[in-house]
Amino acid sequence: MTPINLIATLTPAPGQAAALRAGLLAITPPSRQERGCERYEVLESGEDDTLRFHVIERFTDEVALQAHGDSDHFRAFSARFGEWLAGPPEVIRARDLPA
């Protein structure tokens, strides 16, 4: 199996940083409990107009990633994107390098 790494950057819409932060903090515990989730971290960068949230995710395989996307908690969270985000999330899919 090839693990899947995702780095998602979310930019809050004006006045929505606190709501987006709360949503991210709420989705983190159930995401970490999913079968196949190896890492699920939420980071914050910038201040005020440059505030961004970054979610670092690692799943064991495509099946685990799909299950995350299909989960009730993720669907409820992503249903609020239009309200909370200034634009679509930027998602980077990355591969492990042998070290």
C-alpha positions in Angstrom: 0.0 0.0 0.0 1.1 3.5 -0.8 0.2 6.0 1.9 -1.5 9.2 0.8 -0.4 12.6 2.1 -2.5 15.7 1.7 -1.8 19.3 2.6 -4.9 21.4 2.5 -4.8 25.2 2.9 -8.1 26.9 3.7 -8.5 30.7 3.6 -11.4 32.0 5.7 -13.9 34.4 4.2 -14.0 37.8 5.9 -15.4 37.5 9.4 -15.4 33.6 9.3 -12.0 32.8 10.8 -13.4 31.9 14.2 -16.2 29.7 12.7 -13.7 27.9 10.4 -11.3 27.4 13.3 -14.1 25.9 15.4 -15.2 23.6 12.5 -11.6 22.4 12.0 -11.2 21.7 15.7 -14.5 19.8 15.7 -13.7 17.6 12.7 -10.2 16.7 14.0 -11.0 14.1 16.7 -13.4 12.0 14.6 -11.1 12.2 11.6 -8.2 10.9 13.7 -10.4 7.9 14.8 -11.1 6.8 11.2 -9.7 3.5 10.1 -6.7 4.2 7.9 -6.0 7.7 9.2 -2.4 7.9 10.3 -2.2 11.7 10.7 -4.6 14.6 10.9 -3.1 17.9 12.1 -4.5 21.4 11.9 -2.1 24.4 11.8 -2.7 28.1 11.6 -0.5 30.8 9.9 -0.6 34.5 9.4 -2.7 37.2 11.1 -5.9 39.0 10.3 -6.1 39.4 6.5 -3.4 36.8 5.9 -4.8 34.1 8.2 -4.7 30.6 6.8 -5.4 27.1 8.1 -3.4 24.1 7.0 -4.6 20.5 7.4 -1.9 17.9 7.2 -3.4 14.4 6.5 -2.0 11.0 6.0 -4.1 8.0 5.1 -3.0 4.4 4.5 -4.5 4.1 1.1 -7.2 5.4 -1.4 -9.9 3.4 0.4 -9.2 5.2 3.7 -9.1 8.6 2.0 -12.4 7.9 0.3 -14.0 6.8 3.5 -12.9 10.1 5.1 -14.5 12.0 2.3 -17.7 10.0 2.7 -17.8 10.3 6.5 -20.7 12.2 8.0 -18.4 14.6 9.9 -16.5 15.5 6.8 -19.6 16.0 4.7 -21.2 18.3 7.4 -17.9 20.3 7.6 -17.5 20.7 3.8 -21.1 21.7 3.4 -20.1 24.9 5.2 -17.3 25.8 2.8 -19.4 28.3 0.8 -20.0 30.2 4.0 -16.6 29.8 5.7 -14.1 30.0 2.9 -12.9 32.8 0.7 -12.4 30.3 -2.2 -11.9 26.6 -2.8 -9.3 24.9 -0.6 -5.9 24.4 -2.1 -5.1 20.7 -1.8 -1.6 19.3 -2.5 -1.2 15.5 -2.8 2.3 14.5 -1.9 4.4 11.3 -2.1 6.8 10.0 0.5 10.5 10.1 -0.5 12.7 7.2 0.5 15.2 8.4 3.1 
